[in-house]
Amino acid sequence: MTVISRRERLRAEMSRDVRRVAAQLIARHGVQGLTLAEIARQIGVTPAALYRHFEDLPDVIRQTAQDITDDLVVFLRHAEAAQPRTDFAARLSAPTRALRVWSLTHRHEFALLFGTPSPSAGSAQARFTAEWVVRLSGVWGPVFVELWARQPYEIVDDDRMDPRLLRQLSDYREASGVELPLGALTEFLGCWQSIYGAVALEVFRHFDSVIPDQEPMFEMMLHRLLVRLGVADG
């Protein structure tokens, strides 16, 4: 049995407090409103004290982004797990709808994870972006793998794809652990492109002047993806 010292316990508590306050500030003001001075003020310590636990502000942002990603992944997996195991349309669409709901109710958090890189995050942005790419593949990826094993959908043959794409797909498959043929992996990532595009347009209000209520268009897009995968009627 590992015994945690009082010093280690206090250090862990401080780290959690910093990340909790950082997440609250990001939710209210966005990452651009985050400073070590404000975090320290809300916790009741000096800014210098934070450097005992974090390298700098980008390190705080990176670790907070990991917490946000953890919460998002739990939310999405819960949505998928609540569906019947044999209903692939429901298992794919439930977390997709959940992502849209989360994104519209966590716009600043969405911007941090999925939006334009923030100067405040510095080099940490690339690290947590790479992390969420892999983490989110763990939500939809297993469903795609199971679907492919039970009822394969139409894919492009490897010899019809650009060798540059094949190399990148192979690297992604190794990093994500989504064990699909490369052609099936293009469908997996193509679905994500469509979902992300629709959600980002709505989160950043780029389409509001044209389509104020975008849920019907989102549902049409989702249905087209399900038809393409052979789990819904056209």
Secondary structure, DSSP 8 states (H G I E B T S, - for coil): -----HHHHHHHHHHHHHHHHHHHHHHHH-GGG--HHHHHHHHTS-HHHHTTT-SSHHHHHHHHHHHHHHHHHHHHHHHHHTS-TT-HHHHHHHHHHHHHHHHHH-HHHHHHHHSS--TTTTTHHHHHHHHHHHHHHHHHHHHHHHHHHHS------GGGS-HHHHHHHHHHHHHH-----HHHHHHHHHHHHHHHHHHHHHHTTSSTTT-S--HHHHHHHHHHHHHHTTSS--
